[in-house]
């Protein structure tokens, strides 16, 4: 039975039915066939390995009602069960101002689903850009406990007003690989965004909103950072802006490599391009990524130092046993309660850097207050003349110092 216009077609259908002028019932089965639903999905032809269902229908004047129960289906992408109720619409209430395409009440459960194929089952009412984003972003993964609930006038799905209907998909995701900024959206010379790997969490599509909650993952090609809690959301699938928040932990040297090998380096003015560090740290990250205009992306985050050694550039003092928070955005970096060892004594750092672009000529300052020892100064060979001068000094002294940056260089 071929599809005609927006009317579904089926290949490989076997039907046993009983009918009269008021309705009927049927037992349906499909083996190694397909269902064709043009106008509803981008790839309307859905292959079916196995499908069985019971159907019954009623005819009353201009009204038609169909109930399909005990639907069980499987193909290479998914396996599950469903029940469907459909009836003609009231022309006085339907947005279509007619009886068709009708009203739908669908509930389905999938026991397994291939994450790489999710985009194939998103209805055309969802924006093309959003469907293409899902296609390119989900690189691997399996879903289980997938639930579909779709209710309302088909011409109004997914209804923005909850009083007019329901469109909700939820799933438990595991072992996924997510390119939250697909490579297709970047220029050939741009650095790639780090992928989320080994991702697990709860995916929900509710009307035109997409959310991933309670997620855990590894960040970066080698899983350099462990993401202990993360979420991602698209508030409106007709105007795709991806928002990502993540709490992570891992080696600070790996985090610096990840930053400098990604667009985060540009967003933070390459200020850490020559930084070296040791030890583990904690991280918080928030990204807002307008898919249609990635140049307007924003970043906000912090690095929680827990006894790390850090040197910003080869010609700045080494900071050892550093503790405190380094907060950053696409506009600048600020230090919050950072305590460290520098020049042989304890020091406290405050201030920040203004990252308004590489053409910025307004100097920004990190201020340090602490105690320096002669021995500490002698060991600070990066200070050149000062270190040599300390060869003839002894003892210790309090100091206040400022480290100025111009065009993100000290």
Buried (B, 14 or more C-beta within 10 A) or exposed (E): EEBEEEBBBBBBBEEEEEEEEEBBEBBBBBEEBBBBBBEBBBEBBBEBBBBBBBBBBEBEEEEBBBBBEEBEBBBEBBBBBBBBBBBBBEEEEBEBEEBBBBBBBBBBEBEBBBBBBBBBBBBEBBBEBBBBBBBBBBBBBBBEBBBBBBBBBBBBBBBEEEEBBBBBBBBBBBEBBBBBBBEEBBEEEBEBBBBBBBBBBBBBBBBBBBBBEEBBBBBBEEBBBBBBBBBBBBEBBEBBBBBBBBBBBBBBBBBBBBBBBBBBBBBBBBBBBBBBBBBBBBBBBBBBBBBEEBEEBBBBBBBBBBEBBBBBBEEBBBBBBBEBBBBBBBBBBBBEEBBBBBBBBEBBBBBBBBBBEEEBEEEBBBBBEBBBBBBBBBBBEBBEEBBEEBEEBEEBEEBEBEBEBEEBEE
